[in-house]
Amino acid sequence: MRMSLISSVAVAFVVVGGTALAQSVGTWKLNLEKSKYNLLQEPKSATLVYEPAGAGIKVTVDQVPADGPAIHYAYSADYNGKDVAVVGSPNGDTAARTRVNATTTSLVNKKGGQILSTMTLADSTDGKTLTITTTGKDATGKKIDSVAVYEKQ
């Protein structure tokens, strides 16, 4: 009985610890060759920085779109599905993150309370690749259907 309790605590520690740190902590650069975007939606470059922030994560995005000025924004969110403010993003003024499992989260972007896009962020088992699948539309109403592959730096 005592050994089983110790084993359960050890497993819980690994699962909780892994869950808290699994989602992409570090700097990630977009690999355009491995990514798929709708016509004319592919950015020139993108970098994501994920840092632990309390029970959640701080996200900093730097992107150079195919046309137009560079985009920079940051926000912090827990994995509780609650909307948090996002300032500077052209494709939403709030974001809500939910943990799906130890390596996958869901992100919903809204503008003016309306859902624009839904993203699934999945870390590879080796922790070297982050794949972000996005569906929905951008702020101008253009359909988004992309798979962005990021590599850990």
N, CA, C and O of each residue as an XYZ file, in Angstrom:
612
protein
N       0.835     -1.189      0.000
C       0.000      0.000      0.000
C       0.874      1.244      0.000
O       0.642      2.173     -0.775
N       1.892      1.263      0.882
C       2.748      2.433      0.955
C       3.525      2.620     -0.352
O       3.657      3.749     -0.824
N       4.034      1.550     -0.940
C       4.769      1.626     -2.200
C       3.849      2.140     -3.303
O       4.276      2.933     -4.141
N       2.600      1.701     -3.312
C       1.656      2.141     -4.334
C       1.363      3.638     -4.188
O       1.217      4.331     -5.196
N       1.276      4.143     -2.971
C       1.054      5.573     -2.745
C       2.259      6.380     -3.214
O       2.097      7.423     -3.848
N       3.466      5.904     -2.907
C       4.683      6.597     -3.352
C       4.747      6.594     -4.871
O       5.081      7.612     -5.478
N       4.432      5.463     -5.492
C       4.437      5.384     -6.954
C       3.419      6.342     -7.549
O       3.709      7.009     -8.543
N       2.231      6.423     -6.958
C       1.193      7.330     -7.455
C       1.637      8.776     -7.350
O       1.412      9.561     -8.272
N       2.261      9.138     -6.246
C       2.748     10.506     -6.072
C       3.836     10.798     -7.100
O       3.852     11.876     -7.693
N       4.739      9.855     -7.315
C       5.803     10.056     -8.302
C       5.226     10.227     -9.695
O       5.664     11.105    -10.439
N       4.245      9.400    -10.064
C       3.604      9.528    -11.381
C       2.889     10.867    -11.476
O       2.988     11.535    -12.505
N       2.178     11.275    -10.447
C       1.478     12.564    -10.461
C       2.465     13.702    -10.625
O       2.191     14.652    -11.358
N       3.612     13.628     -9.957
C       4.627     14.674    -10.072
C       5.142     14.769    -11.505
O       5.281     15.866    -12.045
N       5.424     13.621    -12.119
C       5.928     13.617    -13.491
C       4.878     14.172    -14.444
O       5.195     14.991    -15.306
N       3.624     13.730    -14.297
C       2.561     14.196    -15.190
C       2.320     15.687    -15.013
O       2.265     16.421    -16.000
N       2.176     16.148    -13.782
C       1.939     17.568    -13.547
C       3.150     18.389    -13.966
O       3.001     19.417    -14.627
N       4.339     17.951    -13.593
C       5.547     18.682    -13.986
C       5.687     18.739    -15.486
O       5.995     19.793    -16.042
N       5.464     17.610    -16.157
C       5.543     17.583    -17.611
C       4.491     18.459    -18.243
O       4.756     19.138    -19.235
N       3.291     18.452    -17.677
C       2.210     19.271    -18.220
C       2.540     20.748    -18.083
O       2.303     21.520    -19.012
N       3.075     21.149    -16.958
C       3.362     22.562    -16.738
C       4.436     23.064    -17.685
O       4.404     24.225    -18.091
N       5.392     22.206    -18.046
C       6.512     22.662    -18.851
C       6.439     22.226    -20.308
O       7.218     22.711    -21.129
N       5.530     21.328    -20.647
C       5.550     20.724    -21.977
C       5.265     21.717    -23.092
O       5.941     21.682    -24.120
N       4.302     22.589    -22.927
C       3.888     23.392    -24.064
C       4.919     24.415    -24.472
O       4.833     25.589    -24.112
N       5.866     23.966    -25.207
C       6.657     24.834    -26.057
C       7.556     25.847    -25.396
O       7.947     26.808    -26.059
N       7.913     25.702    -24.134
C       8.769     26.699    -23.492
C      10.059     26.816    -24.289
O      10.746     25.823    -24.527
N      10.381     28.040    -24.700
C      11.581     28.295    -25.484
C      11.288     29.206    -26.656
O      10.219     29.808    -26.750
N      12.266     29.293    -27.552
C      12.144     30.118    -28.755
C      11.960     29.203    -29.951
O      12.669     28.208    -30.101
N      11.002     29.547    -30.803
C      10.631     28.728    -31.948
C      10.660     29.567    -33.216
O      10.159     30.691    -33.227
N      11.240     29.030    -34.283
C      11.274     29.718    -35.582
C      10.485     28.904    -36.592
O      10.571     27.677    -36.639
N       9.708     29.628    -37.405
C       8.889     29.005    -38.443
C       9.763     28.397    -39.527
O      10.681     29.042    -40.031
N       9.471     27.148    -39.883
C      10.118     26.487    -41.010
C       9.119     26.550    -42.168
O       8.178     25.758    -42.224
N       9.326     27.489    -43.085
C       8.398     27.701    -44.192
C       8.328     26.498    -45.128
O       7.271     26.216    -45.693
N       9.427     25.798    -45.296
C       9.446     24.649    -46.201
C       8.546     23.517    -45.715
O       8.000     22.780    -46.535
N       8.381     23.365    -44.422
C       7.551     22.297    -43.866
C       6.121     22.748    -43.601
O       5.269     21.922    -43.275
N       5.842     24.039    -43.733
C       4.532     24.605    -43.411
C       3.650     24.708    -44.652
O       4.139     24.710    -45.781
N       2.330     24.792    -44.416
C       1.361     24.917    -45.517
C       0.377     26.035    -45.187
O      -0.254     26.043    -44.131
N       0.267     26.973    -46.118
C      -0.636     28.109    -45.960
C      -1.509     28.246    -47.190
O      -1.167     27.758    -48.267
N      -2.666     28.931    -47.020
C      -3.473     29.312    -48.172
C      -2.682     30.302    -49.016
O      -1.769     30.957    -48.512
N      -3.019     30.413    -50.276
C      -2.351     31.314    -51.200
C      -2.289     32.731    -50.637
O      -3.303     33.270    -50.192
N      -1.119     33.324    -50.655
C      -0.847     34.699    -50.227
C      -0.952     34.931    -48.718
O      -0.929     36.081    -48.280
N      -1.068     33.871    -47.910
C      -1.127     34.041    -46.459
C       0.168     33.635    -45.764
O       0.296     33.800    -44.550
N       1.109     33.116    -46.504
C       2.374     32.666    -45.918
C       3.211     33.871    -45.485
O       3.468     34.763    -46.293
N       3.634     33.908    -44.229
C       4.484     35.022    -43.797
C       5.902     34.850    -44.335
O       6.287     33.763    -44.764
N       6.669     35.934    -44.308
C       8.085     35.843    -44.672
C       8.861     35.137    -43.568
O       9.783     34.370    -43.842
N       8.480     35.403    -42.304
C       9.139     34.765    -41.162
C       8.257     34.919    -39.931
O       7.367     35.767    -39.888
N       8.522     34.083    -38.934
C       7.814     34.181    -37.657
C       8.660     33.546    -36.565
O       9.298     32.514    -36.773
N       8.653     34.179    -35.403
C       9.337     33.658    -34.224
C       8.366     33.723    -33.053
O       7.682     34.727    -32.858
N       8.311     32.655    -32.282
C       7.495     32.584    -31.077
C       8.427     32.385    -29.892
O       9.391     31.623    -29.969
N       8.134     33.073    -28.797
C       8.863     32.837    -27.553
C       7.818     32.500    -26.499
O       6.912     33.289    -26.234
N       7.956     31.309    -25.895
C       7.055     30.861    -24.844
C       7.839     30.771    -23.545
O       8.890     30.135    -23.480
N       7.304     31.425    -22.501
C       7.935     31.424    -21.182
C       6.901     31.033    -20.140
O       5.732     31.394    -20.273
N       7.305     30.299    -19.102
C       6.368     29.991    -18.028
C       5.878     31.283    -17.380
O       6.649     32.226    -17.199
N       4.603     31.321    -17.034
C       4.016     32.485    -16.367
C       2.933     31.993    -15.408
O       1.799     31.752    -15.822
N       3.276     31.846    -14.148
C       2.319     31.352    -13.160
C       1.832     29.971    -13.542
O       2.633     29.063    -13.759
N       0.504     29.807    -13.628
C      -0.085     28.523    -14.004
C      -0.205     28.375    -15.519
O      -0.764     27.393    -16.008
N       0.319     29.352    -16.260
C       0.169     29.325    -17.709
C       1.455     29.635    -18.440
O       2.535     29.159    -18.090
N       1.301     30.444    -19.463
C       2.413     30.719    -20.359
C       2.346     32.149    -20.871
O       1.261     32.685    -21.095
N       3.512     32.765    -21.056
C       3.606     34.071    -21.696
C       4.042     33.812    -23.134
O       5.020     33.106    -23.378
N       3.313     34.387    -24.076
C       3.566     34.191    -25.495
C       3.992     35.515    -26.109
O       3.316     36.528    -25.931
N       5.111     35.515    -26.834
C       5.546     36.700    -27.573
C       5.673     36.284    -29.037
O       6.336     35.297    -29.356
N       5.034     37.046    -29.917
C       5.011     36.732    -31.339
C       5.660     37.866    -32.120
O       5.330     39.037    -31.930
N       6.587     37.504    -32.998
C       7.181     38.435    -33.954
C       7.042     37.804    -35.326
O       7.554     36.715    -35.586
N       6.327     38.520    -36.211
C       6.046     37.970    -37.526
C       6.246     39.041    -38.589
O       5.915     40.209    -38.381
N       6.792     38.631    -39.730
C       6.889     39.512    -40.888
C       5.944     38.922    -41.927
O       6.240     37.881    -42.514
N       4.800     39.583    -42.160
C       3.847     39.055    -43.132
C       4.368     39.180    -44.564
O       5.370     39.849    -44.817
N       3.673     38.527    -45.494
C       4.055     38.588    -46.899
C       4.039     40.031    -47.390
O       4.870     40.430    -48.207
N       3.095     40.800    -46.889
C       3.050     42.232    -47.202
C       2.597     42.980    -45.955
O       1.888     42.423    -45.117
N       2.997     44.212    -45.835
C       2.627     45.006    -44.675
C       3.726     45.034    -43.631
O       4.762     44.384    -43.773
N       3.479     45.802    -42.577
C       4.508     45.977    -41.538
C       4.654     44.750    -40.640
O       3.761     43.906    -40.557
N       5.794     44.677    -39.977
C       6.056     43.597    -39.023
C       5.022     43.647    -37.898
O       4.497     44.707    -37.555
N       4.750     42.483    -37.341
C       3.754     42.347    -36.276
C       4.474     41.878    -35.012
O       5.281     40.949    -35.055
N       4.174     42.528    -33.891
C       4.732     42.131    -32.605
C       3.625     42.231    -31.562
O       2.958     43.260    -31.453
N       3.433     41.166    -30.802
C       2.497     41.223    -29.680
C       2.857     40.163    -28.656
O       3.588     39.216    -28.947
N       2.332     40.340    -27.452
C       2.572     39.397    -26.364
C       1.342     39.349    -25.469
O       0.590     40.319    -25.364
N       1.156     38.208    -24.830
C       0.086     38.050    -23.845
C       0.447     36.889    -22.931
O       1.295     36.061    -23.266
N      -0.202     36.837    -21.779
C      -0.052     35.725    -20.847
C      -1.411     35.095    -20.620
O      -2.411     35.797    -20.466
N      -1.449     33.754    -20.599
C      -2.718     33.054    -20.410
C      -2.509     31.784    -19.614
O      -1.491     31.108    -19.758
N      -3.476     31.467    -18.775
C      -3.507     30.175    -18.107
C      -4.174     29.184    -19.060
O      -4.683     29.580    -20.109
N      -4.175     27.930    -18.710
C      -4.796     26.896    -19.540
C      -6.209     26.604    -19.051
O      -6.578     25.444    -18.864
N      -7.000     27.653    -18.844
C      -8.328     27.494    -18.260
C      -9.467     27.856    -19.205
O     -10.629     27.842    -18.798
N      -9.158     28.179    -20.458
C     -10.199     28.496    -21.426
C     -10.791     29.885    -21.289
O     -11.742     30.216    -21.996
N     -10.251     30.709    -20.394
C     -10.786     32.061    -20.206
C     -10.072     33.043    -21.134
O      -8.859     32.964    -21.332
N     -10.851     33.970    -21.699
C     -10.301     34.985    -22.584
C      -9.355     35.916    -21.841
O      -9.639     36.356    -20.727
N      -8.218     36.208    -22.484
C      -7.282     37.213    -21.985
C      -7.041     38.210    -23.111
O      -7.122     37.861    -24.288
N      -6.747     39.445    -22.743
C      -6.531     40.491    -23.738
C      -5.247     40.247    -24.530
O      -4.226     39.834    -23.979
N      -5.324     40.511    -25.826
C      -4.168     40.455    -26.714
C      -4.117     41.795    -27.436
O      -5.049     42.152    -28.157
N      -3.030     42.535    -27.242
C      -2.898     43.848    -27.864
C      -1.849     43.769    -28.963
O      -0.734     43.304    -28.729
N      -2.202     44.219    -30.156
C      -1.258     44.263    -31.258
C      -1.419     43.168    -32.283
O      -0.765     43.214    -33.325
N      -2.261     42.189    -32.033
C      -2.487     41.121    -33.004
C      -3.548     41.568    -34.002
O      -4.601     42.062    -33.598
N      -3.291     41.404    -35.296
C      -4.295     41.776    -36.284
C      -5.454     40.779    -36.349
O      -6.494     41.072    -36.940
N      -5.278     39.613    -35.749
C      -6.296     38.568    -35.871
C      -6.975     38.190    -34.571
O      -7.345     37.034    -34.364
N      -7.136     39.173    -33.692
C      -7.880     38.922    -32.472
C      -7.503     39.878    -31.369
O      -6.367     40.344    -31.288
N      -8.484     40.169    -30.510
C      -8.202     41.021    -29.353
C      -8.251     40.241    -28.049
O      -7.926     40.776    -26.988
N      -8.661     38.963    -28.126
C      -8.580     38.074    -26.969
C      -8.136     36.684    -27.432
O      -8.297     36.312    -28.594
N      -7.573     35.934    -26.486
C      -7.172     34.551    -26.732
C      -7.533     33.733    -25.503
O      -7.493     34.233    -24.379
N      -7.884     32.479    -25.725
C      -8.196     31.565    -24.627
C      -7.502     30.242    -24.899
O      -7.675     29.653    -25.965
N      -6.711     29.770    -23.927
C      -5.975     28.510    -24.051
C      -6.597     27.440    -23.169
O      -7.057     27.710    -22.059
N      -6.599     26.219    -23.690
C      -7.064     25.057    -22.942
C      -6.085     23.923    -23.201
O      -5.672     23.699    -24.339
N      -5.716     23.212    -22.149
C      -4.823     22.068    -22.314
C      -5.643     20.875    -22.772
O      -6.657     20.540    -22.160
N      -5.203     20.229    -23.858
C      -5.837     19.027    -24.367
C      -5.195     17.806    -23.715
O      -5.886     16.905    -23.240
N      -3.858     17.791    -23.699
C      -3.091     16.752    -23.016
C      -1.702     17.323    -22.731
O      -1.500     18.530    -22.868
N      -0.760     16.497    -22.345
C       0.552     16.984    -21.915
C       1.339     17.686    -23.022
O       2.228     18.484    -22.725
N       1.033     17.407    -24.281
C       1.794     18.006    -25.372
C       0.948     18.852    -26.329
O       1.466     19.369    -27.319
N      -0.332     18.994    -26.043
C      -1.224     19.691    -26.971
C      -2.113     20.684    -26.234
O      -2.661     20.385    -25.172
N      -2.245     21.879    -26.824
C      -3.196     22.859    -26.302
C      -4.078     23.353    -27.446
O      -3.744     23.234    -28.625
N      -5.202     23.907    -27.048
C      -6.128     24.530    -27.985
C      -6.131     26.022    -27.693
O      -6.081     26.433    -26.534
N      -6.189     26.825    -28.733
C      -6.203     28.275    -28.595
C      -7.322     28.828    -29.459
O      -7.412     28.513    -30.646
N      -8.183     29.660    -28.860
C      -9.279     30.296    -29.590
C      -9.018     31.791    -29.623
O      -8.861     32.428    -28.581
N      -8.973     32.353    -30.842
C      -8.785     33.790    -31.033
C     -10.125     34.436    -31.344
O     -10.878     33.957    -32.192
N     -10.413     35.531    -30.648
C     -11.671     36.253    -30.869
C     -11.392     37.720    -31.138
O     -10.379     38.269    -30.704
N     -12.309     38.341    -31.862
C     -12.261     39.785    -32.064
C     -13.679     40.301    -31.848
O     -14.622     39.856    -32.501
N     -13.815     41.248    -30.920
C     -15.140     41.775    -30.608
C     -16.088     40.711    -30.098
O     -17.297     40.802    -30.309
N     -15.544     39.687    -29.419
C     -16.366     38.624    -28.854
C     -16.710     37.504    -29.824
O     -17.277     36.492    -29.413
N     -16.384     37.659    -31.089
C     -16.672     36.644    -32.093
C     -15.431     35.795    -32.364
O     -14.330     36.323    -32.516
N     -15.617     34.487    -32.423
C     -14.499     33.594    -32.722
C     -14.057     33.811    -34.157
O     -14.859     33.741    -35.088
N     -12.756     34.079    -34.322
C     -12.172     34.191    -35.659
C     -11.469     32.900    -36.057
O     -11.673     32.389    -37.158
N     -10.637     32.373    -35.154
C      -9.884     31.169    -35.505
C      -9.667     30.287    -34.289
O      -9.687     30.730    -33.140
N      -9.460     29.023    -34.600
C      -9.137     28.025    -33.589
C      -7.819     27.382    -33.984
O      -7.603     27.041    -35.147
N      -6.946     27.220    -33.005
C      -5.626     26.659    -33.260
C      -5.398     25.449    -32.357
O      -5.824     25.426    -31.202
N      -4.723     24.452    -32.906
C      -4.252     23.327    -32.121
C      -2.736     23.379    -32.160
O      -2.137     23.361    -33.235
N      -2.115     23.443    -30.990
C      -0.656     23.531    -30.870
C      -0.156     22.223    -30.300
O      -0.491     21.863    -29.171
N       0.649     21.506    -31.080
C       1.120     20.181    -30.663
C       2.639     20.119    -30.675
O       3.273     20.367    -31.701
N       3.215     19.786    -29.524
C       4.659     19.570    -29.419
C       4.970     18.152    -29.876
O       4.204     17.224    -29.615
N       6.094     17.990    -30.558
C       6.539     16.647    -30.929
C       7.019     15.927    -29.672
O       7.321     16.560    -28.661
N       7.085     14.616    -29.743
C       7.508     13.852    -28.573
C       8.951     14.136    -28.188
O       9.314     14.005    -27.019
N       9.792     14.528    -29.165
C      11.182     14.836    -28.843
C      11.386     16.297    -28.435
O      12.500     16.693    -28.092
N      10.312     17.105    -28.471
C      10.381     18.492    -28.030
C      11.086     19.434    -28.992
O      11.388     20.569    -28.624
N      11.356     18.989    -30.221
C      12.086     19.817    -31.178
C      11.199     20.520    -32.189
O      11.652     21.428    -32.884
N       9.921     20.104    -32.280
C       9.017     20.660    -33.280
C       7.690     21.032    -32.629
O       7.163     20.299    -31.792
N       7.167     22.172    -33.025
C       5.845     22.627    -32.607
C       5.025     22.814    -33.869
O       5.401     23.591    -34.747
N       3.906     22.105    -33.965
C       3.031     22.209    -35.138
C       1.753     22.910    -34.718
O       1.069     22.484    -33.787
N       1.437     24.003    -35.427
C       0.240     24.790    -35.125
C      -0.713     24.702    -36.308
O      -0.416     25.199    -37.394
N      -1.859     24.067    -36.092
C      -2.885     23.937    -37.116
C      -3.973     24.967    -36.828
O      -4.547     24.985    -35.739
N      -4.254     25.829    -37.815
C      -5.203     26.922    -37.636
C      -6.325     26.821    -38.657
O      -6.085     26.599    -39.844
N      -7.560     26.989    -38.176
C      -8.722     27.076    -39.057
C      -9.553     28.268    -38.635
O      -9.521     28.680    -37.475
N     -10.300     28.821    -39.582
C     -11.164     29.959    -39.285
C     -10.978     31.044    -40.312
O     -10.882     30.779    -41.510
N     -10.927     32.288    -39.825
C     -10.728     33.419    -40.730
C      -9.892     34.480    -40.033
O      -9.777     34.511    -38.808
N      -9.309     35.354    -40.857
C      -8.550     36.452    -40.277
C      -9.477     37.645    -40.069
O     -10.675     37.553    -40.336
N      -8.934     38.754    -39.599
C      -9.755     39.926    -39.282
C     -10.436     40.525    -40.510
O     -11.432     41.236    -40.378
N      -9.908     40.244    -41.704
C     -10.528     40.765    -42.927
C     -11.545     39.799    -43.509
O     -12.177     40.101    -44.521
N     -11.711     38.632    -42.879
C     -12.685     37.658    -43.341
C     -12.124     36.590    -44.266
O     -12.864     35.712    -44.711
N     -10.820     36.649    -44.566
C     -10.207     35.628    -45.423
C     -10.080     34.316    -44.651
O      -9.709     34.299    -43.478
N     -10.400     33.210    -45.347
C     -10.337     31.892    -44.736
C      -8.892     31.540    -44.382
O      -7.974     31.756    -45.173
N      -8.709     30.994    -43.180
C      -7.409     30.489    -42.742
C      -7.522     28.974    -42.616
O      -8.437     28.460    -41.972
N      -6.601     28.282    -43.226
C      -6.505     26.832    -43.124
C      -5.030     26.512    -43.284
O      -4.567     26.238    -44.391
N      -4.290     26.544    -42.183
C      -2.841     26.424    -42.277
C      -2.279     25.408    -41.289
O      -2.892     25.074    -40.275
N      -1.084     24.934    -41.634
C      -0.297     24.097    -40.744
C       1.088     24.723    -40.701
O       1.835     24.652    -41.676
N       1.432     25.332    -39.578
C       2.717     26.004    -39.413
C       3.622     25.111    -38.567
O       3.235     24.674    -37.483
N       4.819     24.845    -39.063
C       5.765     23.990    -38.361
C       6.911     24.870    -37.859
O       7.599     25.530    -38.637
N       7.094     24.860    -36.541
C       8.147     25.636    -35.896
C       9.200     24.696    -35.346
O       8.894     23.585    -34.912
N      10.448     25.153    -35.367
C      11.546     24.362    -34.818
C      12.160     25.084    -33.636
O      12.354     26.299    -33.665
N      12.462     24.322    -32.596
C      13.038     24.885    -31.390
C      14.461     25.366    -31.658
O      15.245     24.684    -32.318
N      14.777     26.533    -31.146
C      16.092     27.129    -31.341
C      16.983     26.859    -30.158
O      18.137     27.287    -30.144
